[in-house]
Amino acid sequence: MDRRSAQALEDHFVDDGVKRIRLDLAPVSFMDNYGVATLVALHRESKEQGKRLIIEHASGQVRDKLTVTGVIQILQEGD
C-alpha cells in the first residue's frame, strides 16, 4: 500500500454515516512493514471514529506478511 492509497482512505474518515469500510486487498501483491503499519493505524483511527475497517481477499505475500506480524485476524474481523 502506498502513501497515496493511505491518504485516500484517511480522507474518508469524516462523519458521513458510513460505519463499515471494506478494503479489498485482492489486487495487492506485495506489502512491506510500512503497509502493515498503515493498515493498523487506519484500523485504530476507524475505531476512534466509530467505524470498522475490514480487510478482505488478502493472499500470497500480503496474507503471509499480515499473518507473520499477527494482525490478520484483527484486520479481517474489524474488531
PDB file of N, CA, C and O in Angstrom, chain B, residues numbered from 101:
ATOM      1  N   MET B 101       0.848  -1.169   0.000  1.00  0.00           N
ATOM      2  CA  MET B 101       0.000   0.000   0.000  1.00  0.00           C
ATOM      3  C   MET B 101       0.890   1.227   0.000  1.00  0.00           C
ATOM      4  O   MET B 101       1.799   1.344   0.822  1.00  0.00           O
ATOM      5  N   ASP B 102       0.630   2.132  -0.915  1.00  0.00           N
ATOM      6  CA  ASP B 102       1.462   3.319  -0.991  1.00  0.00           C
ATOM      7  C   ASP B 102       0.824   4.470  -0.215  1.00  0.00           C
ATOM      8  O   ASP B 102      -0.311   4.377   0.252  1.00  0.00           O
ATOM      9  N   ARG B 103       1.575   5.540  -0.094  1.00  0.00           N
ATOM     10  CA  ARG B 103       1.110   6.698   0.686  1.00  0.00           C
ATOM     11  C   ARG B 103      -0.147   7.323   0.093  1.00  0.00           C
ATOM     12  O   ARG B 103      -0.993   7.841   0.822  1.00  0.00           O
ATOM     13  N   ARG B 104      -0.266   7.272  -1.231  1.00  0.00           N
ATOM     14  CA  ARG B 104      -1.448   7.824  -1.882  1.00  0.00           C
ATOM     15  C   ARG B 104      -2.707   7.057  -1.483  1.00  0.00           C
ATOM     16  O   ARG B 104      -3.746   7.659  -1.213  1.00  0.00           O
ATOM     17  N   SER B 105      -2.610   5.719  -1.447  1.00  0.00           N
ATOM     18  CA  SER B 105      -3.745   4.891  -1.042  1.00  0.00           C
ATOM     19  C   SER B 105      -4.123   5.163   0.402  1.00  0.00           C
ATOM     20  O   SER B 105      -5.302   5.278   0.738  1.00  0.00           O
ATOM     21  N   ALA B 106      -3.108   5.267   1.254  1.00  0.00           N
ATOM     22  CA  ALA B 106      -3.360   5.547   2.670  1.00  0.00           C
ATOM     23  C   ALA B 106      -4.052   6.897   2.830  1.00  0.00           C
ATOM     24  O   ALA B 106      -4.989   7.019   3.619  1.00  0.00           O
ATOM     25  N   GLN B 107      -3.607   7.903   2.096  1.00  0.00           N
ATOM     26  CA  GLN B 107      -4.220   9.232   2.184  1.00  0.00           C
ATOM     27  C   GLN B 107      -5.665   9.192   1.705  1.00  0.00           C
ATOM     28  O   GLN B 107      -6.530   9.842   2.292  1.00  0.00           O
ATOM     29  N   ALA B 108      -5.931   8.438   0.649  1.00  0.00           N
ATOM     30  CA  ALA B 108      -7.297   8.328   0.138  1.00  0.00           C
ATOM     31  C   ALA B 108      -8.219   7.719   1.186  1.00  0.00           C
ATOM     32  O   ALA B 108      -9.355   8.165   1.349  1.00  0.00           O
ATOM     33  N   LEU B 109      -7.737   6.704   1.897  1.00  0.00           N
ATOM     34  CA  LEU B 109      -8.540   6.110   2.961  1.00  0.00           C
ATOM     35  C   LEU B 109      -8.745   7.084   4.108  1.00  0.00           C
ATOM     36  O   LEU B 109      -9.852   7.207   4.633  1.00  0.00           O
ATOM     37  N   GLU B 110      -7.679   7.778   4.500  1.00  0.00           N
ATOM     38  CA  GLU B 110      -7.781   8.727   5.607  1.00  0.00           C
ATOM     39  C   GLU B 110      -8.769   9.844   5.288  1.00  0.00           C
ATOM     40  O   GLU B 110      -9.438  10.351   6.188  1.00  0.00           O
ATOM     41  N   ASP B 111      -8.866  10.232   4.022  1.00  0.00           N
ATOM     42  CA  ASP B 111      -9.787  11.294   3.617  1.00  0.00           C
ATOM     43  C   ASP B 111     -11.244  10.904   3.856  1.00  0.00           C
ATOM     44  O   ASP B 111     -12.111  11.775   3.924  1.00  0.00           O
ATOM     45  N   HIS B 112     -11.523   9.605   3.982  1.00  0.00           N
ATOM     46  CA  HIS B 112     -12.895   9.142   4.189  1.00  0.00           C
ATOM     47  C   HIS B 112     -13.281   9.045   5.659  1.00  0.00           C
ATOM     48  O   HIS B 112     -14.394   8.626   5.976  1.00  0.00           O
ATOM     49  N   PHE B 113     -12.374   9.426   6.567  1.00  0.00           N
ATOM     50  CA  PHE B 113     -12.694   9.388   7.984  1.00  0.00           C
ATOM     51  C   PHE B 113     -13.387  10.683   8.390  1.00  0.00           C
ATOM     52  O   PHE B 113     -12.851  11.485   9.154  1.00  0.00           O
ATOM     53  N   VAL B 114     -14.577  10.862   7.865  1.00  0.00           N
ATOM     54  CA  VAL B 114     -15.420  12.006   8.192  1.00  0.00           C
ATOM     55  C   VAL B 114     -16.761  11.462   8.667  1.00  0.00           C
ATOM     56  O   VAL B 114     -17.044  10.274   8.510  1.00  0.00           O
ATOM     57  N   ASP B 115     -17.565  12.307   9.230  1.00  0.00           N
ATOM     58  CA  ASP B 115     -18.880  11.882   9.702  1.00  0.00           C
ATOM     59  C   ASP B 115     -19.828  11.800   8.520  1.00  0.00           C
ATOM     60  O   ASP B 115     -20.641  12.696   8.295  1.00  0.00           O
ATOM     61  N   ASP B 116     -19.713  10.710   7.766  1.00  0.00           N
ATOM     62  CA  ASP B 116     -20.505  10.545   6.553  1.00  0.00           C
ATOM     63  C   ASP B 116     -21.578   9.471   6.685  1.00  0.00           C
ATOM     64  O   ASP B 116     -22.246   9.132   5.709  1.00  0.00           O
ATOM     65  N   GLY B 117     -21.741   8.938   7.890  1.00  0.00           N
ATOM     66  CA  GLY B 117     -22.738   7.907   8.117  1.00  0.00           C
ATOM     67  C   GLY B 117     -22.245   6.497   7.832  1.00  0.00           C
ATOM     68  O   GLY B 117     -22.925   5.528   8.167  1.00  0.00           O
ATOM     69  N   VAL B 118     -21.082   6.369   7.225  1.00  0.00           N
ATOM     70  CA  VAL B 118     -20.508   5.057   6.941  1.00  0.00           C
ATOM     71  C   VAL B 118     -19.977   4.457   8.233  1.00  0.00           C
ATOM     72  O   VAL B 118     -19.240   5.112   8.970  1.00  0.00           O
ATOM     73  N   LYS B 119     -20.346   3.226   8.505  1.00  0.00           N
ATOM     74  CA  LYS B 119     -19.903   2.569   9.733  1.00  0.00           C
ATOM     75  C   LYS B 119     -18.924   1.431   9.459  1.00  0.00           C
ATOM     76  O   LYS B 119     -18.171   1.038  10.350  1.00  0.00           O
ATOM     77  N   ARG B 120     -18.924   0.904   8.255  1.00  0.00           N
ATOM     78  CA  ARG B 120     -18.044  -0.209   7.915  1.00  0.00           C
ATOM     79  C   ARG B 120     -17.307   0.109   6.618  1.00  0.00           C
ATOM     80  O   ARG B 120     -17.921   0.455   5.609  1.00  0.00           O
ATOM     81  N   ILE B 121     -15.981  -0.013   6.661  1.00  0.00           N
ATOM     82  CA  ILE B 121     -15.142   0.216   5.490  1.00  0.00           C
ATOM     83  C   ILE B 121     -14.493  -1.105   5.125  1.00  0.00           C
ATOM     84  O   ILE B 121     -13.730  -1.664   5.913  1.00  0.00           O
ATOM     85  N   ARG B 122     -14.788  -1.600   3.952  1.00  0.00           N
ATOM     86  CA  ARG B 122     -14.201  -2.862   3.476  1.00  0.00           C
ATOM     87  C   ARG B 122     -13.084  -2.529   2.498  1.00  0.00           C
ATOM     88  O   ARG B 122     -13.276  -1.781   1.539  1.00  0.00           O
ATOM     89  N   LEU B 123     -11.923  -3.097   2.759  1.00  0.00           N
ATOM     90  CA  LEU B 123     -10.760  -2.854   1.923  1.00  0.00           C
ATOM     91  C   LEU B 123     -10.373  -4.151   1.229  1.00  0.00           C
ATOM     92  O   LEU B 123      -9.897  -5.086   1.874  1.00  0.00           O
ATOM     93  N   ASP B 124     -10.574  -4.210  -0.082  1.00  0.00           N
ATOM     94  CA  ASP B 124     -10.279  -5.403  -0.875  1.00  0.00           C
ATOM     95  C   ASP B 124      -8.802  -5.396  -1.251  1.00  0.00           C
ATOM     96  O   ASP B 124      -8.351  -4.554  -2.027  1.00  0.00           O
ATOM     97  N   LEU B 125      -8.057  -6.343  -0.691  1.00  0.00           N
ATOM     98  CA  LEU B 125      -6.625  -6.419  -0.953  1.00  0.00           C
ATOM     99  C   LEU B 125      -6.280  -7.366  -2.099  1.00  0.00           C
ATOM    100  O   LEU B 125      -5.103  -7.651  -2.318  1.00  0.00           O
ATOM    101  N   ALA B 126      -7.270  -7.861  -2.834  1.00  0.00           N
ATOM    102  CA  ALA B 126      -7.019  -8.794  -3.939  1.00  0.00           C
ATOM    103  C   ALA B 126      -6.000  -8.269  -4.948  1.00  0.00           C
ATOM    104  O   ALA B 126      -5.147  -9.036  -5.395  1.00  0.00           O
ATOM    105  N   PRO B 127      -6.057  -6.990  -5.323  1.00  0.00           N
ATOM    106  CA  PRO B 127      -5.085  -6.518  -6.312  1.00  0.00           C
ATOM    107  C   PRO B 127      -3.686  -6.242  -5.740  1.00  0.00           C
ATOM    108  O   PRO B 127      -2.760  -5.958  -6.499  1.00  0.00           O
ATOM    109  N   VAL B 128      -3.525  -6.319  -4.431  1.00  0.00           N
ATOM    110  CA  VAL B 128      -2.237  -6.022  -3.800  1.00  0.00           C
ATOM    111  C   VAL B 128      -1.389  -7.289  -3.774  1.00  0.00           C
ATOM    112  O   VAL B 128      -1.783  -8.295  -3.184  1.00  0.00           O
ATOM    113  N   SER B 129      -0.224  -7.237  -4.416  1.00  0.00           N
ATOM    114  CA  SER B 129       0.637  -8.417  -4.489  1.00  0.00           C
ATOM    115  C   SER B 129       1.833  -8.353  -3.555  1.00  0.00           C
ATOM    116  O   SER B 129       2.497  -9.367  -3.338  1.00  0.00           O
ATOM    117  N   PHE B 130       2.123  -7.176  -2.994  1.00  0.00           N
ATOM    118  CA  PHE B 130       3.255  -7.032  -2.080  1.00  0.00           C
ATOM    119  C   PHE B 130       2.914  -6.020  -1.000  1.00  0.00           C
ATOM    120  O   PHE B 130       2.299  -4.988  -1.268  1.00  0.00           O
ATOM    121  N   MET B 131       3.323  -6.330   0.228  1.00  0.00           N
ATOM    122  CA  MET B 131       3.152  -5.389   1.329  1.00  0.00           C
ATOM    123  C   MET B 131       4.389  -5.437   2.205  1.00  0.00           C
ATOM    124  O   MET B 131       4.860  -6.510   2.584  1.00  0.00           O
ATOM    125  N   ASP B 132       4.910  -4.256   2.522  1.00  0.00           N
ATOM    126  CA  ASP B 132       6.062  -4.180   3.411  1.00  0.00           C
ATOM    127  C   ASP B 132       5.587  -3.758   4.801  1.00  0.00           C
ATOM    128  O   ASP B 132       4.387  -3.643   5.052  1.00  0.00           O
ATOM    129  N   ASN B 133       6.535  -3.531   5.689  1.00  0.00           N
ATOM    130  CA  ASN B 133       6.180  -3.154   7.065  1.00  0.00           C
ATOM    131  C   ASN B 133       5.427  -1.828   7.116  1.00  0.00           C
ATOM    132  O   ASN B 133       4.560  -1.640   7.969  1.00  0.00           O
ATOM    133  N   TYR B 134       5.748  -0.919   6.218  1.00  0.00           N
ATOM    134  CA  TYR B 134       5.030   0.349   6.167  1.00  0.00           C
ATOM    135  C   TYR B 134       3.551   0.113   5.854  1.00  0.00           C
ATOM    136  O   TYR B 134       2.677   0.740   6.452  1.00  0.00           O
ATOM    137  N   GLY B 135       3.281  -0.788   4.922  1.00  0.00           N
ATOM    138  CA  GLY B 135       1.895  -1.105   4.577  1.00  0.00           C
ATOM    139  C   GLY B 135       1.138  -1.702   5.748  1.00  0.00           C
ATOM    140  O   GLY B 135      -0.016  -1.348   5.993  1.00  0.00           O
ATOM    141  N   VAL B 136       1.787  -2.612   6.478  1.00  0.00           N
ATOM    142  CA  VAL B 136       1.163  -3.209   7.666  1.00  0.00           C
ATOM    143  C   VAL B 136       0.877  -2.126   8.698  1.00  0.00           C
ATOM    144  O   VAL B 136      -0.222  -2.057   9.249  1.00  0.00           O
ATOM    145  N   ALA B 137       1.877  -1.279   8.955  1.00  0.00           N
ATOM    146  CA  ALA B 137       1.706  -0.203   9.943  1.00  0.00           C
ATOM    147  C   ALA B 137       0.585   0.747   9.527  1.00  0.00           C
ATOM    148  O   ALA B 137      -0.167   1.235  10.371  1.00  0.00           O
ATOM    149  N   THR B 138       0.480   1.003   8.239  1.00  0.00           N
ATOM    150  CA  THR B 138      -0.584   1.881   7.740  1.00  0.00           C
ATOM    151  C   THR B 138      -1.957   1.263   7.981  1.00  0.00           C
ATOM    152  O   THR B 138      -2.876   1.949   8.428  1.00  0.00           O
ATOM    153  N   LEU B 139      -2.101  -0.022   7.689  1.00  0.00           N
ATOM    154  CA  LEU B 139      -3.382  -0.692   7.934  1.00  0.00           C
ATOM    155  C   LEU B 139      -3.737  -0.687   9.417  1.00  0.00           C
ATOM    156  O   LEU B 139      -4.894  -0.465   9.775  1.00  0.00           O
ATOM    157  N   VAL B 140      -2.766  -0.925  10.271  1.00  0.00           N
ATOM    158  CA  VAL B 140      -3.012  -0.922  11.714  1.00  0.00           C
ATOM    159  C   VAL B 140      -3.430   0.479  12.168  1.00  0.00           C
ATOM    160  O   VAL B 140      -4.360   0.623  12.962  1.00  0.00           O
ATOM    161  N   ALA B 141      -2.749   1.506  11.668  1.00  0.00           N
ATOM    162  CA  ALA B 141      -3.101   2.882  12.032  1.00  0.00           C
ATOM    163  C   ALA B 141      -4.500   3.239  11.532  1.00  0.00           C
ATOM    164  O   ALA B 141      -5.263   3.892  12.245  1.00  0.00           O
ATOM    165  N   LEU B 142      -4.841   2.819  10.321  1.00  0.00           N
ATOM    166  CA  LEU B 142      -6.175   3.085   9.785  1.00  0.00           C
ATOM    167  C   LEU B 142      -7.240   2.329  10.567  1.00  0.00           C
ATOM    168  O   LEU B 142      -8.338   2.840  10.786  1.00  0.00           O
ATOM    169  N   HIS B 143      -6.914   1.111  10.986  1.00  0.00           N
ATOM    170  CA  HIS B 143      -7.831   0.326  11.812  1.00  0.00           C
ATOM    171  C   HIS B 143      -8.096   1.053  13.123  1.00  0.00           C
ATOM    172  O   HIS B 143      -9.242   1.183  13.554  1.00  0.00           O
ATOM    173  N   ARG B 144      -7.032   1.520  13.748  1.00  0.00           N
ATOM    174  CA  ARG B 144      -7.149   2.241  15.031  1.00  0.00           C
ATOM    175  C   ARG B 144      -7.950   3.532  14.854  1.00  0.00           C
ATOM    176  O   ARG B 144      -8.826   3.845  15.660  1.00  0.00           O
ATOM    177  N   GLU B 145      -7.640   4.271  13.800  1.00  0.00           N
ATOM    178  CA  GLU B 145      -8.354   5.519  13.559  1.00  0.00           C
ATOM    179  C   GLU B 145      -9.828   5.267  13.259  1.00  0.00           C
ATOM    180  O   GLU B 145     -10.689   6.033  13.693  1.00  0.00           O
ATOM    181  N   SER B 146     -10.124   4.201  12.523  1.00  0.00           N
ATOM    182  CA  SER B 146     -11.518   3.904  12.223  1.00  0.00           C
ATOM    183  C   SER B 146     -12.299   3.616  13.496  1.00  0.00           C
ATOM    184  O   SER B 146     -13.445   4.045  13.638  1.00  0.00           O
ATOM    185  N   LYS B 147     -11.676   2.882  14.430  1.00  0.00           N
ATOM    186  CA  LYS B 147     -12.344   2.609  15.710  1.00  0.00           C
ATOM    187  C   LYS B 147     -12.624   3.898  16.463  1.00  0.00           C
ATOM    188  O   LYS B 147     -13.693   4.064  17.049  1.00  0.00           O
ATOM    189  N   GLU B 148     -11.654   4.816  16.444  1.00  0.00           N
ATOM    190  CA  GLU B 148     -11.836   6.098  17.130  1.00  0.00           C
ATOM    191  C   GLU B 148     -12.972   6.916  16.515  1.00  0.00           C
ATOM    192  O   GLU B 148     -13.610   7.722  17.192  1.00  0.00           O
ATOM    193  N   GLN B 149     -13.211   6.697  15.230  1.00  0.00           N
ATOM    194  CA  GLN B 149     -14.275   7.422  14.525  1.00  0.00           C
ATOM    195  C   GLN B 149     -15.606   6.671  14.546  1.00  0.00           C
ATOM    196  O   GLN B 149     -16.577   7.110  13.930  1.00  0.00           O
ATOM    197  N   GLY B 150     -15.651   5.533  15.259  1.00  0.00           N
ATOM    198  CA  GLY B 150     -16.883   4.755  15.332  1.00  0.00           C
ATOM    199  C   GLY B 150     -17.143   3.933  14.087  1.00  0.00           C
ATOM    200  O   GLY B 150     -18.287   3.581  13.798  1.00  0.00           O
ATOM    201  N   LYS B 151     -16.083   3.624  13.345  1.00  0.00           N
ATOM    202  CA  LYS B 151     -16.201   2.843  12.115  1.00  0.00           C
ATOM    203  C   LYS B 151     -15.399   1.555  12.262  1.00  0.00           C
ATOM    204  O   LYS B 151     -14.593   1.418  13.183  1.00  0.00           O
ATOM    205  N   ARG B 152     -15.625   0.613  11.349  1.00  0.00           N
ATOM    206  CA  ARG B 152     -14.872  -0.645  11.333  1.00  0.00           C
ATOM    207  C   ARG B 152     -14.181  -0.777   9.990  1.00  0.00           C
ATOM    208  O   ARG B 152     -14.829  -0.752   8.943  1.00  0.00           O
ATOM    209  N   LEU B 153     -12.859  -0.917  10.021  1.00  0.00           N
ATOM    210  CA  LEU B 153     -12.091  -1.186   8.818  1.00  0.00           C
ATOM    211  C   LEU B 153     -11.858  -2.682   8.751  1.00  0.00           C
ATOM    212  O   LEU B 153     -11.293  -3.269   9.674  1.00  0.00           O
ATOM    213  N   ILE B 154     -12.290  -3.301   7.663  1.00  0.00           N
ATOM    214  CA  ILE B 154     -12.171  -4.742   7.494  1.00  0.00           C
ATOM    215  C   ILE B 154     -11.455  -5.021   6.178  1.00  0.00           C
ATOM    216  O   ILE B 154     -11.853  -4.520   5.126  1.00  0.00           O
ATOM    217  N   ILE B 155     -10.399  -5.821   6.246  1.00  0.00           N
ATOM    218  CA  ILE B 155      -9.710  -6.196   5.014  1.00  0.00           C
ATOM    219  C   ILE B 155     -10.299  -7.499   4.486  1.00  0.00           C
ATOM    220  O   ILE B 155     -10.773  -8.343   5.247  1.00  0.00           O
ATOM    221  N   GLU B 156     -10.258  -7.638   3.172  1.00  0.00           N
ATOM    222  CA  GLU B 156     -10.768  -8.841   2.513  1.00  0.00           C
ATOM    223  C   GLU B 156      -9.810  -9.275   1.421  1.00  0.00           C
ATOM    224  O   GLU B 156      -9.092  -8.451   0.853  1.00  0.00           O
ATOM    225  N   HIS B 157      -9.798 -10.558   1.128  1.00  0.00           N
ATOM    226  CA  HIS B 157      -9.103 -11.154  -0.017  1.00  0.00           C
ATOM    227  C   HIS B 157      -7.595 -10.963  -0.017  1.00  0.00           C
ATOM    228  O   HIS B 157      -6.986 -10.862  -1.082  1.00  0.00           O
ATOM    229  N   ALA B 158      -6.990 -10.912   1.150  1.00  0.00           N
ATOM    230  CA  ALA B 158      -5.521 -10.881   1.210  1.00  0.00           C
ATOM    231  C   ALA B 158      -5.008 -12.255   0.822  1.00  0.00           C
ATOM    232  O   ALA B 158      -5.503 -13.269   1.314  1.00  0.00           O
ATOM    233  N   SER B 159      -4.016 -12.294  -0.059  1.00  0.00           N
ATOM    234  CA  SER B 159      -3.473 -13.583  -0.488  1.00  0.00           C
ATOM    235  C   SER B 159      -1.972 -13.466  -0.713  1.00  0.00           C
ATOM    236  O   SER B 159      -1.415 -12.369  -0.715  1.00  0.00           O
ATOM    237  N   GLY B 160      -1.329 -14.609  -0.902  1.00  0.00           N
ATOM    238  CA  GLY B 160       0.093 -14.645  -1.218  1.00  0.00           C
ATOM    239  C   GLY B 160       0.955 -13.959  -0.176  1.00  0.00           C
ATOM    240  O   GLY B 160       0.773 -14.153   1.026  1.00  0.00           O
ATOM    241  N   GLN B 161       1.891 -13.159  -0.647  1.00  0.00           N
ATOM    242  CA  GLN B 161       2.844 -12.480   0.227  1.00  0.00           C
ATOM    243  C   GLN B 161       2.136 -11.545   1.199  1.00  0.00           C
ATOM    244  O   GLN B 161       2.562 -11.407   2.346  1.00  0.00           O
ATOM    245  N   VAL B 162       1.078 -10.911   0.759  1.00  0.00           N
ATOM    246  CA  VAL B 162       0.338  -9.975   1.621  1.00  0.00           C
ATOM    247  C   VAL B 162      -0.271 -10.732   2.804  1.00  0.00           C
ATOM    248  O   VAL B 162      -0.136 -10.306   3.952  1.00  0.00           O
ATOM    249  N   ARG B 163      -0.931 -11.836   2.529  1.00  0.00           N
ATOM    250  CA  ARG B 163      -1.516 -12.642   3.601  1.00  0.00           C
ATOM    251  C   ARG B 163      -0.424 -13.148   4.541  1.00  0.00           C
ATOM    252  O   ARG B 163      -0.585 -13.105   5.761  1.00  0.00           O
ATOM    253  N   ASP B 164       0.686 -13.625   3.978  1.00  0.00           N
ATOM    254  CA  ASP B 164       1.801 -14.106   4.796  1.00  0.00           C
ATOM    255  C   ASP B 164       2.331 -13.003   5.707  1.00  0.00           C
ATOM    256  O   ASP B 164       2.579 -13.240   6.889  1.00  0.00           O
ATOM    257  N   LYS B 165       2.504 -11.802   5.165  1.00  0.00           N
ATOM    258  CA  LYS B 165       3.029 -10.670   5.947  1.00  0.00           C
ATOM    259  C   LYS B 165       2.076 -10.316   7.085  1.00  0.00           C
ATOM    260  O   LYS B 165       2.511 -10.086   8.214  1.00  0.00           O
ATOM    261  N   LEU B 166       0.787 -10.274   6.793  1.00  0.00           N
ATOM    262  CA  LEU B 166      -0.194  -9.936   7.827  1.00  0.00           C
ATOM    263  C   LEU B 166      -0.292 -11.035   8.886  1.00  0.00           C
ATOM    264  O   LEU B 166      -0.557 -10.754  10.055  1.00  0.00           O
ATOM    265  N   THR B 167      -0.080 -12.273   8.479  1.00  0.00           N
ATOM    266  CA  THR B 167      -0.103 -13.396   9.421  1.00  0.00           C
ATOM    267  C   THR B 167       1.123 -13.367  10.319  1.00  0.00           C
ATOM    268  O   THR B 167       1.002 -13.492  11.537  1.00  0.00           O
ATOM    269  N   VAL B 168       2.301 -13.204   9.728  1.00  0.00           N
ATOM    270  CA  VAL B 168       3.557 -13.194  10.488  1.00  0.00           C
ATOM    271  C   VAL B 168       3.583 -12.045  11.497  1.00  0.00           C
ATOM    272  O   VAL B 168       4.113 -12.191  12.599  1.00  0.00           O
ATOM    273  N   THR B 169       3.014 -10.917  11.119  1.00  0.00           N
ATOM    274  CA  THR B 169       3.010  -9.763  12.028  1.00  0.00           C
ATOM    275  C   THR B 169       1.899  -9.850  13.076  1.00  0.00           C
ATOM    276  O   THR B 169       1.843  -9.035  13.997  1.00  0.00           O
ATOM    277  N   GLY B 170       1.025 -10.833  12.933  1.00  0.00           N
ATOM    278  CA  GLY B 170      -0.001 -11.062  13.939  1.00  0.00           C
ATOM    279  C   GLY B 170      -1.211 -10.166  13.868  1.00  0.00           C
ATOM    280  O   GLY B 170      -1.955 -10.063  14.844  1.00  0.00           O
ATOM    281  N   VAL B 171      -1.432  -9.512  12.738  1.00  0.00           N
ATOM    282  CA  VAL B 171      -2.559  -8.576  12.656  1.00  0.00           C
ATOM    283  C   VAL B 171      -3.691  -9.047  11.750  1.00  0.00           C
ATOM    284  O   VAL B 171      -4.733  -8.394  11.689  1.00  0.00           O
ATOM    285  N   ILE B 172      -3.518 -10.146  11.057  1.00  0.00           N
ATOM    286  CA  ILE B 172      -4.518 -10.532  10.059  1.00  0.00           C
ATOM    287  C   ILE B 172      -5.904 -10.763  10.669  1.00  0.00           C
ATOM    288  O   ILE B 172      -6.907 -10.333  10.099  1.00  0.00           O
ATOM    289  N   GLN B 173      -5.969 -11.424  11.801  1.00  0.00           N
ATOM    290  CA  GLN B 173      -7.276 -11.711  12.394  1.00  0.00           C
ATOM    291  C   GLN B 173      -7.985 -10.442  12.812  1.00  0.00           C
ATOM    292  O   GLN B 173      -9.187 -10.299  12.588  1.00  0.00           O
ATOM    293  N   ILE B 174      -7.258  -9.524  13.413  1.00  0.00           N
ATOM    294  CA  ILE B 174      -7.852  -8.255  13.843  1.00  0.00           C
ATOM    295  C   ILE B 174      -8.380  -7.478  12.634  1.00  0.00           C
ATOM    296  O   ILE B 174      -9.482  -6.931  12.667  1.00  0.00           O
ATOM    297  N   LEU B 175      -7.573  -7.439  11.564  1.00  0.00           N
ATOM    298  CA  LEU B 175      -7.976  -6.679  10.387  1.00  0.00           C
ATOM    299  C   LEU B 175      -9.099  -7.352   9.604  1.00  0.00           C
ATOM    300  O   LEU B 175      -9.908  -6.664   8.981  1.00  0.00           O
ATOM    301  N   GLN B 176      -9.164  -8.671   9.624  1.00  0.00           N
ATOM    302  CA  GLN B 176     -10.238  -9.362   8.916  1.00  0.00           C
ATOM    303  C   GLN B 176     -11.564  -9.249   9.653  1.00  0.00           C
ATOM    304  O   GLN B 176     -12.627  -9.224   9.032  1.00  0.00           O
ATOM    305  N   GLU B 177     -11.500  -9.180  10.965  1.00  0.00           N
ATOM    306  CA  GLU B 177     -12.738  -9.104  11.757  1.00  0.00           C
ATOM    307  C   GLU B 177     -13.169  -7.669  12.006  1.00  0.00           C
ATOM    308  O   GLU B 177     -14.334  -7.415  12.314  1.00  0.00           O
ATOM    309  N   GLY B 178     -12.243  -6.729  11.876  1.00  0.00           N
ATOM    310  CA  GLY B 178     -12.580  -5.329  12.089  1.00  0.00           C
ATOM    311  C   GLY B 178     -12.822  -4.958  13.530  1.00  0.00           C
ATOM    312  O   GLY B 178     -13.390  -3.902  13.810  1.00  0.00           O
ATOM    313  N   ASP B 179     -12.400  -5.810  14.458  1.00  0.00           N
ATOM    314  CA  ASP B 179     -12.620  -5.521  15.887  1.00  0.00           C
ATOM    315  C   ASP B 179     -11.551  -4.621  16.457  1.00  0.00           C
ATOM    316  O   ASP B 179     -11.593  -4.286  17.641  1.00  0.00           O
TER     317      ASP B 179
END
